[in-house]
């Protein structure tokens, strides 16, 4: 039986986009920097929702490229808040591809991104979580709707 860790994404679908020919490297695969930027955008969206305001990327603590993304793949990026600190938010980010726009999902990349909450002047500001996270450790305040 396949390992469920590798067959199902973790977290919330945050970004979905189509890999296009303009985004290829010299070998014809989608450039890793393009995938990284999509993951940073998704992580930023999750961090903005958790911080309820402006954030900036301060670190990519881990990044693993598992499989290339191909032209025509739909890149689906999932996010999960791992930890909320005093001013920082750590987000686990997974990128999955749907081959030829409809095929099976394949995990292509995963990483851990750290964001800092910023005030209107661009200075770090406290994040004030209201409720415990599912893991009982960090806290997370869902965005208001």
Secondary structure, DSSP 8 states (H G I E B T S, - for coil): ---HHHHS--SEEEEEEE--GGGB-TTSSB-HHHHHHHHHHHHHHHHHHHHTS-EEEEEEEEEEE-S---TT-EEEEEEEEEEE-SSEEEEEEEEEEEGGGTS-EEEEEEEEEEEEEB-TTS-B------SB-TTSSSB------
